[in-house]
């Protein structure tokens, strides 16, 4: 992933920040989707980007 969680906007996030996140990480998102399709079949990628993970 090219963004760290700390790089993402906080508070009221604009549509543009989401579009930029997808644009920058599109290759990774597509790879995750394809891997899931091959192992589980059809489905969706759901992301909860407002939750900070402990490192």
C-alpha positions in Angstrom: 0.0 0.0 0.0 1.4 3.4 -0.9 -0.4 5.3 1.8 0.0 4.8 5.5 -3.1 5.2 7.7 -1.6 8.4 9.1 -1.5 9.8 5.6 -5.2 9.6 5.1 -7.4 12.6 5.8 -9.1 12.7 9.2 -12.5 14.1 10.0 -14.8 14.9 7.1 -13.2 13.2 4.2 -13.9 14.5 0.7 -14.9 12.4 -2.3 -11.6 13.4 -3.9 -9.5 11.8 -1.1 -11.3 8.5 -1.7 -10.9 8.7 -5.5 -7.2 9.5 -5.0 -6.8 6.5 -2.5 -8.3 4.2 -5.1 -6.3 5.6 -8.0 -3.0 5.2 -6.1 -3.8 1.7 -4.8 -5.8 0.4 -7.7 -3.3 -2.3 -8.6 -3.3 -3.7 -5.1 -7.1 -3.5 -4.8 -7.5 -5.4 -8.1 -5.0 -8.1 -7.0 -6.9 -8.5 -3.7 -10.2 -8.7 -5.6 -8.8 -11.3 -8.0 -7.3 -13.4 -5.2 -10.6 -13.4 -3.4 -12.5 -14.3 -6.5 -10.2 -17.3 -7.2 -10.4 -18.5 -3.6 -14.0 -17.6 -2.6 -16.0 -16.8 -5.8 -17.9 -13.6 -6.4 -18.1 -11.0 -3.7 -17.1 -7.4 -2.8 -14.1 -5.6 -1.2 -15.2 -3.7 1.8 -12.8 -1.3 3.5 -13.1 0.4 6.9 -10.5 3.1 6.5 -11.6 5.3 9.4 -10.4 2.7 12.0 -6.7 2.9 12.9 -4.8 -0.3 13.3 -2.3 -0.7 16.1 1.2 -1.3 14.8 
